C-alpha cells in the first residue's frame, strides 16, 4: 500500500490501522481459524459504521479490495488477500434484546453468546449454531444451521433487516420493503454484497428444551450410524440431531472418560419437555449397547449453544462438506471405510446432521437459500498441525477429499455456504442455477467491480 494511500486511510478512520511490520500485526490479521494465514495489505478495526464507510472509500481509492471479517471462523475460504484491506468489524459488537417484540438488534461484530445469555431468562432463543463464539453476521449471511433449524428454519429466514455499506460507499438498510432484492440475496447468499454493520432478527419462544450428547466406543460406529440413519428422519420438527465419528484429542479440558479415544456420538436438542425428549430418544437406544456417557438433560435456551462442544478459542482446522440425499447402508459402509475407527483417518470429526422439517419448506418471502434440499449435511474437519508443529495439511486435505468422494453417489446437487470453507471455491456449486443467476445479478448491481471479497465468490456457472 502506497504512503499516500496509507496516509489517507489513517486519516479516514477512527479505529485502528495496522500494516505489515507494525507492532500487533500478527494479532490484527489472525482469524479464529488459525490454519488461514491471512496476509492482507492492511487491517482496519472499524470503530463504527461511519468508519466502515470511510475504510471502504479509502480502499477503493487505493485500488484495494475489501474483505469484511468478524471472528474469522470461515477464513479458510477467502484465499489470498495481498491486494485487499482486511476490514475487521469486531468492535461493532452491540447487542440489544427487545423482549416484548421477540427481536434482537446486533452489530456486525457481535457473537452469539451475549444474545443467547440475554434472551434465555425470558424463555427466548436465537437461531444460533453450534458455538457461542461464532460471529452472528457471517453465520447468518451464509444461512445459519443450528439446533432449532428443523423447527424454525435457517437463521437467515428469521432476519428482519440488515444494514450495510455497499462498494460505492452507500449506507443502506435492506428489508422486505426497502432494497428487497438485496435483502433476498443477503439472506443465505453470503457476504459479497457489502460490509454489514448491523442485523435485526427474530427470537423464538422456547419454554422447554431437552438435549445433550450420547457417546459410544468407536467399535460401535456401524451400529450407531445405522440406527441413527433409520431414527433421525422420522423425528418431529421439534428435534434436531447430529451423529459424529470423533477422534478426541488427549487434552486436559476433555473429560477423562473421553480423552484420547475414538468415539461415535449422537447429539440432539428437543424443543419440548424432558418426558417428551426421553420418549423420542427411546427408539434409538432400544437396539444399541448402553452408551459410555449419557449427557441428556433439561436445558435453558442459553445452553443450546454449547451442546455440540465446539472449541471456543482459536485453533487451526481444515474442513470439507457435502449434502446427501440419502444415507443407505452402502453410504454408511463407504463412510466407515474412509473415516471409521479402523480407517487410519487423521480427521478429528466427521459429522452428519439430519435436515428436513422446516429446512425443507420454502415460505413466501424466503431468502436466497431458504431451504436445504437434502436429507443430511456432512461436515468433516481435521487439524493440519501436530502439537509439535509438524505440517499435516496434505494428509488432512487428502482424507477430506476421500470422504466427500466416497459419498458422491448419494450427494445432493448443491452445497451449503456455511460449511464450504476451502479456498478456491465456486458459488455456482452451492446454489441451484436460477438462484445463482439471480445472486450474480444482485452482485453486478451493487458491486460491479468486485470490490467486496467473500469466500466462494460469485462467478458465472461453467
N, C-alpha and C positions, 0 to 999 in steps of 0.2 A: 504494500500500500504506500502510495507516494506521501511525502511530507505534507504536501498541500492537502491531500485527502485526509490524512491523519489529523491535521490541524482543524479542518472543517468538522470532522467527526467529534473531536474533543469539545469543540465549541458548541456543537449542536445538542449534545445530550447532557443531562444532569447526572445520569447514572455513571457507572464506571466503564472505562475503555481500557482494554488490555491487549497488548501486542506481543508477538513472539520476542522473547528475550526479557520482557518485563518481569519483575517480581510477581509471583502469583499466576504466571501464565499457565502452568500445568493444571492448577486448581480451576482456573477460569474456563478452560476448554474441556474439562473432564465431564463426561456424561455418566449416568448411572451404570450403563453397560461398559465396563472397563475394557472390553475387547475392542471397542471402537476407539481408535487412536485419532481423534479429531485434530486436524491442523489447519484451522481457518486463517484467513488473512488478518482477522481481528476478532475480538469478542467484546460485545456490549452487554452489560447487565442493565436493562432499561429500568428507570425509576418509576415510570407510569406510562399511560397511553400516549401522552404527548412525546415522551422520549422514543417510543416505538416509531411514531411517525417521523420524527427527526432522524432517527437512525436509518430508516428505510430511504429517506430522501438523500442522506449523505452517502449511503452505499450506492444508490443509483447514480449519483454524480461521479463517484469514484470508479464506476464500471464494475462493481461487485454484485454478486447475487446475495440474497438474504436467506439464511437458514434459521427459522424460528425454533426455539427449543426450551422446554421446561425442564423436566427431570432428565431426559435423555435415555429413557428405558428402551426406546426403539432406534437408538442412534446407529445401530449396525446397518440400517437400510439406506443411510444418507449418501454414502460414497464419499469421494474426495471433496474437500471444502477449501482448497487452496485459493480459489477465486471467489470466496464467499465470506460475508460477515456473519458470524455466529451470534444471533440475537437472543440472549437468554431472558426469559420472562419470569424468572423465579421470584423476583421482588414484587411482582403483581399477584400477591397471594391472599388478597382479602376474601373473606367468607362471610356471607350474611344469610341467615335462615329466616324465612317467613313462615312461622308455624301455622298461622291461620290460612294462608293460601297454599300451603304444602309445596313451597318452592325454595330454591336456593339460588343465590347470585354469587359467582366466584370470579376472582381474577384469573388470568390465564396461567399464572404460576402456582395456583393452589393445587395441593394434593388431596387425596380422598380422606385421609384420617380426620382432619378437623370437621369436615362435612358430616361424616358418619357419627362422630362423637357428639356434635351439637344437635343432630337430628334425632339420635337414638332415645334420649329421655322423653321425647314427645311421641314415641311409637312410630317414628318415620324412618324410612330407609332410602338411601340413594342407590342408583343402579351402578355401583362401582364394580370393579373386577376383583382379582384375587390378591391384591396387595394394597395396604393403606398408604403406601408411599408413592404410588403411581400418580403422575400428573393427570389432572382431570381433562385438560384441553386435548392433548394428544390422544388419550384413550377414547374420548367421546367423538372426536373428528373421524377416527377410524372405525366407528360403530359402537364398540364397547360391549363386551360379552362378560356377564357375571352371574352371580348366584340367584338372581331373580329374573333372569332373562327369559326363561320359559314361561314365566307368569306375566311379565310386563314388556318383553321385547328388548331390543338393543337400547343401550343408553342414549344413543343419538335420537331415538324416537321420543324421548321424554324432554328434549330440548325445546325451550320456548323462544329463545333469541340468542344470537351470537353477535358480539361487537368485534370489529376487526379493522385493521389498516390495510388497504389494498396496495398493490405495487406502485400506483401513481400517487400515493400519499393520502388518499381519501379515508376519513374515518367513517365507517358505515355501521349501521345496526341492521342485521338481517333477521327477519322473522317471516311469519306466514303472510303478512301484508306488505312489508317493506323489503325489497330485494328478494322476492320469493324464489327465483331461480338459483340465486347464490345460496339462499338458506337451504334449498334442496340439496345442493352439491356439498355443502359443509357437513351435512348430517350423514356421515359414512363415506364420503368421497375423499377424505384426507385433508392434510394441512397445506396444500399447494395453492390455495386461492387468496391468501393474505396472511397477515400476522394477527392472530386472535388476541384480543386484550381482555375479554370478559365473556362469560356464558351465564344464561339463566335456564334452569331446568326444573322439572317436577320432582318432588319427593313422593314416596308412596307409603301409605299406612302399612305397618307390619306389626299387628298386635301380638302375634306368636311366631316363633321360629325355633326349629329344632335341627340339629345337624352336627357335623364334625367329620371325623375320619375313622375308617376301619382298616387295619393293617394285617397282612398275612405274609408269611415267608415267601421268598421268590419261587420256591418249589411249587407253590400253589397257583402260579400265574395263569396257567392254561385254564384251570377250573374257575378261577375268579373272573377272568376275561369272558369266558363262555357264559357264565351265569349273569354277568353284567350285561352282555350283549342281548340276552333274552329279557332281562328285567327292566333296564332303563327306558327303552322306547315305549313301554306300556304304562309308565307312570303318569299321574295327572300333572297339569301345568304348574301346580304348586311346588313341584320337586325339580331341582336341578342337580346334576350329578357329574362326577368325573371318575375315571379309573386311570391309575398310573403304574408304570413299571419304574421303580426307583432304585438307584444306587446311592445310598445315603452316605455322605462323607463322614469320616470319623472326627467330628468336631465336638468340643465340649458343650456347645449350645444345643446339640441334638440329644434328645432323651436317650439314656443309656441302652434301653431295650432296642432302639433302632439304629444306634451308632455303628457305622461301617457295614451295614447289612444290605443285601439285595432283597427288595420287598415289592409287594404289589398292594396298592391301597385304593379304596373307594372313598371318595369324598362326596358329601351331599348336604344340601340345605332344603328343608321342608318348611314352606311358609304356612305353618299350621302348628297345632299343639304337639306336645311330646307323645301323647297317646296316639294321635294320628300318624306321627312320624314312625313310631315303633311298628305300627301295623303295616305301613308301607315298606319298611325295610325287611320285615319278616320273610317274605318270599325269597329275597336274595340270600339270606342267611340259612334258609332251610336246607339247601343242598350243599353247603360248604363247611369245611372244618371251622372250628371256633377261631376267630381272629386272635392274633397276638395281642393287639391293643384295640380297645373299643373306646373311642373318644366322643361318641354321640351324646348330646346333652341339649337341654333348652338353651337358647341363645338370645341375648339382647340384639337389636339391629346392628349396633356398632361392631359386634363380634364377628359378623359375617366376613368382614374384610380380612380376617386372619385365619379363617377355616382352612384355606389352601396351604398355609405355612410358607408362603413365598419369602425369600430373603428381603429384608427391609433396608439393607445397607448396600452400597455399590459393590458390584462384583463382575467378573468377566463371564460372558456367555455367548455361544453361537447357537442359533436356532433355525428350525425349518418347519414347514407345516404343509398340510393338505386337508381338504374337506372330503368326507367319504359319503357315498350314497347308501352304503350298507356295510355291515360288519359280520359276514358269514363266517363259518368255521374255517374256511380256506384263508380268509383275510387274517384271522387270529393266528393261524399257523404261520403265515408269511411274516407277520409282525414278530412273533416269538423267535423265528429263525434269525432275524437280523438284530433284535433288541431284547430278547428274553434272557433269563438268568444264565443260560449256557452258551450265549452267542459271543461272549467276549466284547460286548459293546462298551465303549467308553462313555456313553451318554448317561447323564445323571437322572434324566426324567424323560419318559415318553408317555404322553398323556392323551387320553381320548375324552372328549366332552360330548355328552348326548345333547343334541339340539332339539328341534321340534317345538311343540307348544306355540307360544306367541311368536317365536322366531320364524315360524313357517307361515304366518298370516300377515299379508300386506294390508295395511289400513289406509283409508283415504288421507291424503296429505303426507304420506311417508317420504322419508328422505332418500338419498341416492342408494343407500344399502337396503334399508327397510326390513329385509328378511335375510336369513342364511338358508339357502335352498340345498340342504344336505341333512343327513341323519346324524353325523358325527363330525367333530373337528378334531384333528390330530395336531399336536404341537410337541416337538422333540427338542431337547436342549442339552448341550454339553459344555463343559468348562475347558477352554482351549489352552490352559497353562496348568502345570503341576504346582504344588506349594513351593517347590524349589526354583520355579521359573522356567522349566522346560516347555517348549512350544509344542502343543498337541493340536494346533489348529487343523493341519492337514488330515490327521487321523479322525478328528471330530467331524469335520466337514464331509469326509468320505462316508462316514457312517450315517450322518444326517441324510445325505443323498440316497444311501442304500435303503433307509427306512421309507422314504417317500416313494422311491422306485418300486419297492416290494408291494406297496399298497395301491399302485397306479391302476390296476384292473378295477378297483372299486371307487376310484376318485371321482368327485363331482367336477363339473366343467369350470367352476370358478373357485376363487380362494377367499381369504379373509385378511383385510389390510392390517388389522392389529397384530396378526401372527406372522406377517410377511416381513421379516426383519433381516433379510440377506441383502447385501449390496448388489446393485445392478438389476434390481427387479423391475418388471414392466407391469404397469397397472392394467394393461389390456388383458392380462391373465387372471385378474382378480374380479372383474365385473362382466356381466352379460354385455354383448356387443352394443345393444341400443343404449344401455346405461353408460357405457364407456364413451360412446359418441356424444352423448348429452353432457357428460362431465368435461370432455375436451372442449365443447363449445363454450361452456362457462369459463374454463381456463383461458381460452382465447379472448373472451370478452373482458376479463378483469386483470389478466397478466399476459398479454400477447408476447412479451419478450422473455418470459420465463424467469423473471427476477426472483420469485419465491421458490426456495428449494424444499422439496419434500422427498421422503423415501418412496420408492416405487412411482417415479414421476409419470405424469400423464403423457402418453405417446400414442401415435396412430397405430391401430391394430396392424399386425403383419399381413 
